[in-house]
């Protein structure tokens, strides 16, 4: 789990403190991805709440940007960049995992159930998201509440 090792001002908590931090919520659920909109967002602000991720298996309790989710956002070539970088091309882990976490395979924190990520959607249903590769990911709009081009299989 992310122990916020990149924040020098954080209070110190022992490793046992982080053991229950197994699920994460994305910042775009509260604060709009579209900078022209104001937050905090409410369910009626989401164009497609039925295809919007509420929380999921994650290494972070709060994912705050385009580089720490399973969504392949515009301009990105792979997912989980903050944690993994381009392992499929270079064979190396990078991002925070290299500097603070001894090159731990953080993709395992999202895909911890036989290469699937258990995901809670805004309406309350749960379904797994299958690992399709670090260069594929899922439709980023599953995090923004906008209408996706491919719907998750429920």
Beta strands, then each sheet from edge to edge (+ up, - down):
strand 1: 23-26
strand 2: 53-57
strand 3: 62-63
strand 4: 71-72
strand 5: 116-121
strand 6: 126-130
strand 7: 138-139
sheet 1: 3+ 1+ 2- 5+ 6-
sheet 2: 4+ 7+
end
